[in-house]
Amino acid sequence: MSTLKVNTLQNTSGNTLNFVRQVVSATTSTEVIVASTTFTDTTLTASITPSSTSSKILVLICQSYFYSSSSTAHGMGLKIFRGSTVILDPLADSTGPYSYYTNTSGSYGKASYSLLDSPSTTSSVTYKTQGRPYTTANSGTARFQFNDSSGTKATSFIQLLEIAA
């Protein structure tokens, strides 16, 4: 295995190229319990101010969750927003959305996403997640940053990287 390490790149004019212009990170361990079919803020959010309208924003998300119901076949849906614009919408059927779905009565996990967004602005841009259970039948709920009875708190992460374009 070989590793290439580059400290600086220059174009043919001798100008230094900066691919990653800035990085913003945020975490949350605030538990959010959603027991309705309305998408609800999960408290995972971060803002970035692009330095150029041509910049891309690489959005990296690791959202902790627990979904449950009193029977099998349950899950949850997760949306990703730039401001009020949905930039990732989960698949859905006639019952509800599903980003993660199982045939068990409950499941823990981390939903991981990476997407490249083009906000085309130099104003501050906020990215966030919203979630909901697949269905509320059989006491269906979705919990984000689940806190268990022992006091253990799950944490969710978001990173925003401004990429020169």
Protein Blocks (a to p, Z undefined) as FASTA:
>chain_A
ZZdddfbdcdfkopacdfblbdcddddfbdcddfbfbdcdehiacddddfbfkbccdddd
ddddddddfbehiaddddddehjbcfbdcdddfkbccfbdcfbfbdcddddddddddehp
abdcddddddddfbfghhiacdehiacfkopacddddddddddZZ
